[in-house]
Amino acid sequence: MKNDIEKIFFTEEMIQNRVRELGRILSADYEGKVPLLVGVLKGSFIFLADLARYMDILCDIEFMTVSSYGAGTKTSGEVKITKALGSVIENRHVIVVEDILDSGLTLEYLKKYLSELNPASVKICAFLDKPSRRQVPIIADYVGYECTDAFYVGYGLDYAGHYRNLPFIGSLKPEIYS
């Protein structure tokens, strides 16, 4: 599996340091509130687990399955919710936790959808932000790292369901996905 990696961009230590910092920032920003962290499955599950452990305030956790990729490396352009929220979010502070903000199609759709459910607020926390690929004007409120245009795997990010369990984030060798 590690032989499929072309380059490591974010080491395990870099990731944990930044997630710890994001946890502190969110704890300060939401002090006195009980935010609802909404993880976008499947990619966010590792980031969300680490982030929640670094937050020192009460929070609730939910998951949704939303996708515009399927098994490919490029967005299909069609966003689908396949697992909706199980909680009422009216008057709640919602933080959407995502592995990567890429085209922006999924997060734009999701933010609009959640906003229609009358939350107190909806913010986006993405571990990686790849602005060079943005197709819609959406900006994350909290970002781990801005990244270049490469195909990343590890720390929840996958290719065809594989590589999510790598403790670092790297790019795949092009021959693996072409």
C-alpha positions as CSV (number, residue, x, y, z in Angstrom):
1,M,0.0,0.0,0.0
2,K,2.7,2.5,0.9
3,N,4.5,1.7,-2.3
4,D,1.6,3.3,-4.2
5,I,2.4,6.7,-2.6
6,E,4.3,9.1,-4.8
7,K,4.9,11.8,-2.2
8,I,4.0,12.5,1.4
9,F,2.6,16.0,1.8
10,F,1.4,15.9,5.5
11,T,3.1,13.7,8.0
12,E,1.3,12.2,11.0
13,E,2.9,14.7,13.3
14,M,1.9,17.7,11.1
15,I,-1.7,16.4,11.0
16,Q,-2.0,15.9,14.7
17,N,-0.5,19.3,15.5
18,R,-2.9,21.0,13.2
19,V,-6.0,19.1,14.3
20,R,-5.0,19.9,18.0
21,E,-4.9,23.6,17.0
22,L,-8.3,23.4,15.2
23,G,-9.8,21.8,18.3
24,R,-8.5,24.6,20.4
25,I,-9.9,27.2,18.0
26,L,-13.3,25.6,17.8
27,S,-13.4,25.2,21.6
28,A,-12.8,28.9,22.0
29,D,-15.3,29.9,19.2
30,Y,-18.1,27.7,20.6
31,E,-17.4,28.2,24.3
32,G,-20.7,28.1,26.2
33,K,-22.5,26.4,23.3
34,V,-22.9,22.7,22.4
35,P,-22.1,22.5,18.7
36,L,-23.2,19.6,16.5
37,L,-20.3,18.2,14.5
38,V,-21.6,16.7,11.3
39,G,-19.1,14.4,9.7
40,V,-19.4,13.8,6.0
41,L,-18.8,10.1,5.5
42,K,-16.7,8.3,4.7
43,G,-13.7,10.6,4.4
44,S,-14.2,12.7,7.5
45,F,-14.4,9.9,10.1
46,I,-10.8,9.9,11.2
47,F,-10.5,13.7,11.2
48,L,-13.7,14.1,13.1
49,A,-12.7,11.6,15.7
50,D,-9.4,13.4,16.3
51,L,-11.0,16.8,16.2
52,A,-13.6,15.9,18.7
53,R,-11.0,14.5,21.1
54,Y,-9.1,17.8,20.9
55,M,-12.2,19.9,21.7
56,D,-12.6,20.6,25.4
57,I,-16.3,21.7,25.2
58,L,-19.4,19.6,25.0
59,C,-20.4,18.7,21.5
60,D,-22.7,16.2,19.7
61,I,-21.7,14.2,16.7
62,E,-23.8,13.1,13.7
63,F,-22.9,11.7,10.3
64,M,-24.2,12.1,6.8
65,T,-23.3,10.4,3.6
66,V,-23.1,12.9,0.8
67,S,-21.2,12.4,-2.5
68,S,-20.5,13.7,-5.9
69,Y,-17.6,11.4,-6.7
70,G,-18.7,7.7,-6.7
71,A,-15.7,5.5,-7.2
72,G,-13.9,8.0,-9.6
73,T,-11.2,10.7,-9.1
74,K,-13.3,13.5,-10.5
75,T,-16.7,14.9,-9.4
76,S,-19.7,13.7,-11.3
77,G,-21.3,17.1,-10.6
78,E,-24.4,15.4,-9.2
79,V,-24.7,15.5,-5.4
80,K,-26.6,12.8,-3.5
81,I,-27.5,12.5,0.2
82,T,-27.6,8.8,0.9
83,K,-27.7,9.1,4.7
84,A,-29.5,12.0,6.2
85,L,-29.2,13.4,9.8
86,G,-30.9,11.6,12.6
87,S,-31.1,14.7,14.8
88,V,-33.1,17.9,14.6
89,I,-30.7,20.8,14.0
90,E,-33.1,23.7,14.5
91,N,-31.4,26.4,16.6
92,R,-28.2,24.3,16.8
93,H,-24.7,25.5,15.9
94,V,-23.7,23.0,13.2
95,I,-20.1,22.4,12.1
96,V,-19.8,20.4,9.0
97,V,-16.6,18.4,9.2
98,E,-15.1,17.3,5.8
99,D,-11.9,15.7,4.7
100,I,-11.3,17.9,1.7
101,L,-12.9,20.9,0.1
102,D,-12.2,20.4,-3.6
103,S,-14.8,21.4,-6.3
104,G,-17.1,22.7,-3.6
105,L,-20.2,21.2,-5.1
106,T,-20.8,18.8,-2.3
107,L,-20.3,21.3,0.5
108,E,-22.2,24.0,-1.2
109,Y,-25.2,21.7,-1.6
110,L,-24.9,20.4,1.9
111,K,-24.6,23.9,3.5
112,K,-27.7,25.0,1.6
113,Y,-29.6,21.9,2.6
114,L,-28.7,22.2,6.3
115,S,-29.4,25.9,6.3
116,E,-33.0,25.2,5.2
117,L,-33.4,23.2,8.5
118,N,-33.1,26.4,10.5
119,P,-29.9,25.9,12.5
120,A,-28.5,28.8,14.6
121,S,-25.4,28.6,12.3
122,V,-23.7,26.4,9.8
123,K,-19.9,26.5,9.5
124,I,-17.5,24.3,7.5
125,C,-14.4,22.7,8.9
126,A,-12.3,21.0,6.1
127,F,-9.0,19.4,6.8
128,L,-7.7,20.1,3.3
129,D,-8.7,23.0,1.0
130,K,-7.8,22.7,-2.7
131,P,-9.0,26.1,-4.1
132,S,-7.4,25.5,-7.5
133,R,-10.3,23.0,-8.2
134,R,-13.2,25.1,-7.0
135,Q,-16.2,25.1,-9.3
136,V,-18.5,27.1,-6.9
137,P,-17.7,30.1,-4.7
138,I,-17.6,28.4,-1.2
139,I,-15.0,29.0,1.5
140,A,-14.4,26.8,4.6
141,D,-14.6,28.6,7.9
142,Y,-11.9,26.4,9.4
143,V,-9.1,24.8,7.4
144,G,-6.4,22.4,8.3
145,Y,-4.1,23.0,5.3
146,E,-4.5,24.5,1.9
147,C,-3.1,22.1,-0.7
148,T,-2.0,21.9,-4.3
149,D,-3.8,20.0,-7.1
150,A,-2.8,16.4,-6.5
151,F,-4.8,13.3,-5.8
152,Y,-4.5,12.8,-2.0
153,V,-5.0,9.6,0.0
154,G,-4.6,8.8,3.7
155,Y,-6.1,10.1,6.9
156,G,-9.6,9.3,5.7
157,L,-9.0,10.3,2.0
158,D,-9.4,7.4,-0.4
159,Y,-9.1,6.1,-3.9
160,A,-11.9,3.6,-4.6
161,G,-12.3,3.0,-0.9
162,H,-8.7,2.2,-0.2
163,Y,-5.8,4.0,1.6
164,R,-8.1,5.7,4.2
165,N,-6.1,4.1,7.0
166,L,-2.8,5.6,6.2
167,P,-1.7,7.9,9.1
168,F,-0.3,10.5,6.7
169,I,-1.6,12.3,3.6
170,G,0.2,11.7,0.4
171,S,-0.4,11.6,-3.3
172,L,-0.9,8.4,-5.3
173,K,1.4,7.5,-8.1
174,P,-0.6,8.3,-11.3
175,E,-0.3,4.8,-12.7
176,I,-2.5,3.6,-9.7
177,Y,-5.5,5.6,-10.7
178,S,-5.1,6.2,-14.5
